[in-house]
Amino acid sequence: MKIINLFFLLSFFMSFSQVKMPQASPKSKIIQTVGLTEFTIEYSRPSIKGRKIMGDLVAYGEIWRTGANNITTISFNDEIIINDILIPEGSYSLLTKPNTKSWDIYFLKNIKNQSVLNIINNWNNEMVVVEINVPINHLDNKIETFTIDINDIKNDRANITLKWENTLIKIPVNVLSEKKVMASIKKTLKDSPSANDLYSAASYYLQEDKDLNKAKEWINKAVKIDSSKYWMYRQQSIILNKLNENNKAILAARKSLELAKKAGNKDYVRMNLNSINEWEKLISSN
């Protein structure tokens, strides 16, 4: 009986004693919102470790999994546009074919359970949702660890960037924020909008360089409804300045300055003082 118990104890400890060590190419997951769309990218990050990468470890003219271990996946919770092609929301596999001057980029229907070798040997263009060719950008500083990120973010677009060794690849993507924002503004401002709603609509029109007279109308209504917010007066002053109504812009900036001082917001105090000084010089020079 003792021998049997000892056998089970040894079996128990052996089954649960596993060597734990860092992954050679650790997993990474990034989540980034662009406009109103959330992107999620999951991939593994190999490092150079003294090796030559481009044209050697990552061969030119051959399909690459765009990372290590499993195929890189990218998902988004709303439809997006790449290379003028509308891509439905969902999860996709990101494969690439590096070349000496440019890379071919492939977004495929999610094939994460398949090996790269199986995909290459059974390549089917029907799996490819979108294909785009992008030029290589050279980096002066060497990137040790392969990195995927989302940069150059605007309300309606961004670049998915791939960086390794001295190579930078930018994949441009567009999101459909404008259509949704415009519909939201139309619906929200139809009845009795709040000061915050009017402020948000005016701010969007300012950011996107749309009808500034409409933005002026909305921000004027916002400060009339709620005259206690220094950031609303600040936005009003900027819109008026853009319309070359600098006398009115200075009055709005002074009101914002007064409220910002009471609130103890030094950033807005500084911004307003700088703007007032700049706009007074503009008036005096005309």
Helices and strands as residue ranges (DSSP letters): H 2-16, E 27-34, E 37-44, E 73-76, E 80-82, E 85-87, E 90-98, E 102-109, H 116-121, G 125-127, E 128-151, E 157-175, H 177-188, H 195-207, H 212-225, H 230-242, H 246-263, H 266-285
